[in-house]
Amino acid sequence: EMRGDRDPIIRYGAMYGLALAYCGTGSNKAIRILLHTAVSDVSDDVRMASVIGLALVLHKTPERVPELVRLLLESFNPHVRYASCMAVGIAMAGTGDSESISLLEPMLTDMADHVRQGALLGTAMIYMQQSDTCNHRKIKTFREKLANLISDKHQTTLTKMGAILSTGLLDYGGRNCALSLGSSNGFTKMTSAAGLVLWLQHWHWYPLMHMLSLAVTPTVTIGLNKDFKYPKKFEIVCNAKPSAYAYPRKLEEKKEEKKKRVETIELSATAKNKARLARKRAKEDADSGEGVEDAAMDVDKKKEDEKKVD
């Protein structure tokens, strides 16, 4: 009944309610309803909610999500393209999957700014807890792209916001956390699913961004002995390269180099010309000075003659 309501807000809530009800079940019935709504509803927000709901229903079989939304990424509707990017990111979070990244790469240059935001967030979620060597070092290029977008004055606010959030997602919890809707035993964590859905509502209200912390799971290794106590000596042998778990380098401020003034060197011919012009000016000044003195003497002589006549 809620899916057929005239009010789009009711239908919007129905899509998220359906996705949460069938979260992790992989129900074909729920998938069929969500896909039908994604291509038939007249409201952009309802379409967006239905596409994102696919990631919740299929979170235990995440590899199916990129296949389902592949065609939706080419939709004429920008809200559907945004939701497809987010769905791929949520489903493949923390995997570093190269095929999913290749799906989202064209969306990074989309005409709509909110689609670019979704592509940035989706890519960042896939790269969560991955080192700079992941995916043939493409993550390093992605980090550089984020830095350029943040510093670019000509970018739109939504794109900059997506770049800033993506930078935080890449290194969430010191890069020791990943987005996960299931426990280590394979059970669905409804608190994580609810927290993720609340975080997605930052589209309407920015303070809900903090709700993402409910959907993030820390990755730790805890050693216990047979009595469930911490052993005094505990070591883990790891044969992987240190670069596989290395933290990203800190950002360095670019120091502006002061330009030193270059001293100009005069050629000998230039110096000779300057000296010749200086001598010429001095001679002209001397000649003009003698002329002035002669004129002054003539004036004095005329004044003396006038006095004698008087």
LOKOLGU-456548 format. One line per 5 residues: number of its first residue (from 0); their letters; for each residue x, y, z of C-alpha. Coordinates in Angstrom, 3 decimals, padded with zeros to 6 digits, always signed. Layout:
REM residues N
NUM	A	X/Y/Z; ...
//
This chain:
REM residues 310
0	EMRGD	+000.000/+000.000/+000.000; +002.826/+002.435/+000.833; +004.483/+001.682/-002.533; +001.336/+002.849/-004.325; +000.727/+005.983/-002.248
5	RDPII	+000.325/+009.314/-004.055; +002.786/+011.058/-001.744; +006.369/+010.490/-002.998; +007.737/+010.780/+000.555; +005.651/+007.768/+001.605
10	RYGAM	+006.900/+005.791/-001.400; +010.458/+006.921/-000.576; +010.124/+005.514/+002.940; +008.578/+002.327/+001.576; +011.655/+001.630/-000.568
15	YGLAL	+014.031/+001.950/+002.387; +011.632/-000.031/+004.591; +011.537/-002.840/+002.031; +015.339/-002.823/+001.682; +015.851/-002.995/+005.456
20	AYCGT	+013.227/-005.722/+005.861; +014.980/-007.940/+003.292; +018.525/-006.789/+004.186; +021.031/-009.550/+003.423; +018.376/-012.049/+002.312
25	GSNKA	+018.975/-011.735/-001.442; +015.209/-012.048/-001.973; +014.303/-012.131/-005.670; +010.886/-010.675/-004.890; +012.412/-007.626/-003.173
30	IRILL	+014.950/-007.172/-005.982; +012.191/-007.327/-008.599; +010.141/-004.668/-006.793; +013.144/-002.371/-006.325; +014.232/-002.657/-009.961
35	HTAVS	+010.695/-002.024/-011.212; +010.427/+001.107/-009.047; +013.857/+002.310/-010.186; +012.700/+002.537/-013.798; +009.003/+003.366/-013.428
40	DVSDD	+008.428/+005.796/-010.526; +007.876/+009.466/-011.378; +009.791/+010.752/-008.325; +013.583/+011.035/-008.558; +014.012/+010.506/-004.806
45	VRMAS	+011.980/+007.280/-004.863; +014.060/+005.966/-007.769; +017.236/+006.827/-005.901; +016.085/+004.998/-002.740; +015.106/+001.867/-004.695
50	VIGLA	+018.505/+001.590/-006.434; +020.431/+002.044/-003.182; +018.155/-000.555/-001.584; +019.605/-003.183/-003.928; +022.947/-002.914/-002.117
55	LVLHK	+021.249/-003.597/+001.234; +019.320/-006.631/+000.010; +022.410/-008.131/-001.681; +025.105/-007.242/+000.855; +025.923/-010.957/+001.386
60	TPERV	+026.422/-011.473/-002.363; +027.977/-008.100/-003.273; +029.364/-009.215/-006.642; +025.778/-009.230/-008.016; +025.255/-005.494/-007.433
65	PELVR	+027.638/-004.166/-010.147; +026.005/-006.521/-012.655; +022.491/-005.292/-011.749; +023.257/-001.574/-011.863; +025.561/-001.649/-014.909
70	LLLES	+022.764/-000.442/-017.198; +021.392/+001.962/-014.572; +024.744/+003.777/-014.562; +023.921/+004.833/-018.134; +020.444/+006.110/-017.226
75	FNPHV	+019.305/+009.540/-018.454; +018.196/+010.330/-014.882; +021.106/+011.784/-012.808; +019.494/+010.652/-009.531; +019.551/+007.053/-010.746
80	RYASC	+023.190/+007.392/-011.789; +024.060/+008.837/-008.359; +022.253/+005.972/-006.578; +023.989/+003.394/-008.790; +027.395/+004.781/-007.814
85	MAVGI	+026.475/+004.636/-004.125; +025.061/+001.107/-004.451; +028.284/-000.194/-006.023; +030.347/+001.552/-003.337; +028.267/+000.143/-000.453
90	AMAGT	+028.238/-003.403/-001.847; +031.959/-003.559/-002.689; +033.234/-001.484/+000.255; +036.749/-002.358/+001.376; +037.390/-004.844/-001.450
95	GDSES	+039.463/-002.708/-003.837; +037.659/-004.464/-006.708; +039.123/-003.263/-010.021; +035.979/-004.032/-012.087; +033.809/-001.914/-009.790
100	ISLLE	+036.336/+000.913/-009.979; +036.279/+000.778/-013.784; +032.467/+001.060/-013.666; +032.636/+004.238/-011.571; +035.522/+005.929/-013.397
105	PMLTD	+033.364/+007.426/-016.205; +031.008/+008.844/-013.560; +033.842/+010.958/-012.080; +033.498/+013.292/-015.077; +029.683/+013.297/-015.284
110	MADHV	+027.870/+016.494/-016.233; +025.815/+016.513/-012.991; +027.737/+017.571/-009.893; +025.846/+015.268/-007.501; +026.642/+012.295/-009.746
115	RQGAL	+030.337/+013.189/-009.509; +029.891/+013.360/-005.731; +028.348/+009.869/-005.692; +031.145/+008.483/-007.874; +033.766/+009.948/-005.531
120	LGTAM	+032.058/+008.512/-002.436; +031.521/+005.118/-004.076; +035.149/+004.875/-005.199; +036.361/+005.903/-001.745; +034.246/+003.201/-000.080
125	IYMQQ	+035.713/+000.550/-002.383; +039.240/+001.758/-001.567; +038.646/+001.746/+002.203; +041.446/+000.013/+004.126; +043.522/-000.441/+000.951
130	SDTCN	+047.179/+000.542/+000.572; +048.604/+002.746/-002.162; +049.700/-000.384/-004.059; +046.081/-001.468/-004.578; +044.680/-001.762/-008.115
135	HRKIK	+047.988/-001.052/-009.855; +048.508/+002.055/-007.701; +045.360/+003.714/-009.047; +044.429/+004.621/-005.489; +047.401/+006.987/-005.396
140	TFREK	+046.083/+008.716/-008.518; +042.642/+008.909/-006.899; +044.110/+010.577/-003.814; +045.822/+013.170/-006.007; +042.533/+013.791/-007.828
145	LANLI	+040.778/+014.406/-004.513; +043.436/+016.906/-003.437; +043.111/+018.763/-006.749; +039.306/+018.888/-006.507; +039.415/+020.261/-002.964
150	SDKHQ	+041.841/+023.042/-003.906; +040.130/+023.886/-007.215; +038.201/+027.161/-006.872; +036.073/+026.472/-009.936; +034.522/+023.217/-008.671
155	TTLTK	+030.910/+023.153/-007.485; +030.080/+022.849/-003.789; +028.635/+019.316/-004.088; +031.715/+018.004/-005.904; +034.044/+019.577/-003.322
160	MGAIL	+031.933/+018.126/-000.527; +032.195/+014.673/-002.104; +035.980/+015.028/-002.420; +036.340/+016.062/+001.241; +034.126/+013.193/+002.476
165	STGLL	+035.977/+010.735/+000.231; +039.297/+011.802/+001.711; +037.927/+010.954/+005.159; +036.477/+007.634/+003.999; +039.811/+006.470/+002.567
170	DYGGR	+041.533/+006.800/+005.946; +038.563/+006.129/+008.228; +039.722/+005.198/+011.729; +043.395/+005.484/+010.791; +042.689/+003.171/+007.863
175	NCALS	+041.767/+000.419/+010.323; +038.020/+000.476/+009.640; +035.814/-000.655/+006.764; +032.153/-000.332/+005.898; +030.422/-003.607/+006.741
180	LGSSN	+026.788/-004.618/+007.215; +027.601/-008.101/+008.471; +029.438/-009.587/+011.428; +032.442/-011.904/+011.231; +030.049/-014.831/+011.742
185	GFTKM	+028.013/-013.860/+008.662; +024.992/-012.403/+010.465; +023.469/-009.104/+009.360; +024.014/-006.280/+011.821; +020.809/-004.264/+011.744
190	TSAAG	+022.405/-001.408/+013.678; +024.926/-001.063/+010.843; +022.179/-001.207/+008.203; +020.095/+001.393/+010.037; +023.139/+003.616/+010.539
195	LVLWL	+023.977/+003.415/+006.843; +020.428/+004.356/+005.824; +020.500/+007.304/+008.225; +023.841/+008.407/+006.782; +022.366/+008.318/+003.273
200	QHWHW	+019.793/+010.890/+004.422; +022.560/+013.530/+004.520; +021.214/+014.190/+001.025; +018.396/+016.020/+002.861; +020.062/+016.948/+006.193
205	YPLMH	+023.829/+017.288/+006.584; +024.075/+016.507/+010.370; +023.180/+012.873/+009.625; +026.662/+012.373/+008.163; +027.852/+011.304/+011.620
210	MLSLA	+025.641/+008.208/+011.449; +028.178/+006.470/+009.202; +030.130/+005.487/+012.319; +027.367/+002.948/+013.108; +028.020/+001.108/+009.833
215	VTPTV	+031.805/+000.980/+010.128; +033.579/-002.016/+011.661; +037.145/-001.819/+013.042; +039.664/-004.416/+011.909; +041.758/-005.775/+014.787
220	TIGLN	+043.805/-008.815/+015.735; +043.427/-009.891/+019.369; +045.480/-012.735/+020.819; +044.129/-014.730/+023.785; +045.356/-017.842/+025.543
225	KDFKY	+043.269/-020.854/+026.582; +041.970/-018.921/+029.636; +040.875/-016.010/+027.453; +043.599/-013.806/+028.862; +046.181/-011.705/+027.089
230	PKKFE	+049.417/-013.677/+026.681; +052.626/-012.082/+027.911; +054.494/-012.816/+024.701; +052.480/-012.490/+021.544; +053.931/-012.161/+018.045
235	IVCNA	+052.427/-012.358/+014.562; +054.517/-013.398/+011.579; +053.621/-011.496/+008.418; +055.383/-012.263/+005.125; +053.788/-009.390/+003.200
240	KPSAY	+055.790/-006.337/+002.176; +055.677/-003.391/+004.604; +054.250/-001.246/+001.775; +051.088/-003.384/+001.786; +050.145/-001.993/+005.195
245	AYPRK	+051.986/+001.318/+005.087; +050.098/+004.459/+006.037; +049.740/+007.193/+003.396; +052.245/+010.002/+003.495; +051.240/+013.197/+005.211
250	LEEKK	+050.374/+016.153/+003.051; +053.204/+018.607/+002.610; +052.631/+022.306/+002.114; +054.187/+023.672/-001.005; +056.705/+026.361/-000.147
255	EEKKK	+056.836/+029.256/-002.568; +060.379/+029.885/-003.726; +061.412/+033.522/-003.760; +062.587/+034.601/-007.155; +066.104/+035.974/-007.042
260	RVETI	+066.795/+039.067/-009.073; +069.255/+038.336/-011.871; +071.992/+040.916/-012.336; +072.185/+042.212/-015.881; +075.594/+042.140/-017.542
265	ELSAT	+076.550/+045.064/-019.757; +078.477/+044.475/-022.945; +081.614/+046.535/-023.666; +079.959/+048.154/-026.690; +077.027/+049.287/-024.490
270	AKNKA	+079.409/+050.821/-021.953; +081.279/+052.696/-024.710; +078.027/+054.087/-026.118; +076.945/+055.282/-022.667; +080.296/+056.979/-022.093
275	RLARK	+080.121/+058.696/-025.517; +076.584/+059.963/-024.818; +077.662/+061.238/-021.402; +080.556/+063.198/-022.930; +078.217/+064.643/-025.579
280	RAKED	+075.716/+065.799/-022.934; +078.484/+067.358/-020.831; +079.788/+069.280/-023.866; +076.271/+070.532/-024.730; +075.729/+071.646/-021.127
285	ADSGE	+079.067/+073.509/-021.155; +078.220/+075.273/-024.429; +074.787/+076.301/-023.191; +076.379/+077.635/-019.985; +078.789/+079.919/-021.895
290	GVEDA	+075.876/+081.298/-023.971; +073.967/+082.180/-020.818; +076.983/+084.029/-019.379; +077.440/+086.120/-022.593; +073.758/+087.112/-022.584
295	AMDVD	+073.998/+088.199/-018.916; +077.073/+090.375/-019.693; +075.220/+092.118/-022.574; +072.277/+092.949/-020.269; +074.636/+094.491/-017.645
300	KKKED	+076.419/+096.562/-020.313; +073.088/+097.989/-021.594; +072.088/+098.981/-018.026; +075.405/+100.865/-017.541; +074.928/+102.753/-020.862
305	EKKVD	+071.421/+103.810/-019.840; +072.745/+105.175/-016.527; +075.426/+107.279/-018.341; +072.797/+108.812/-020.684; +070.662/+109.802/-017.696
//
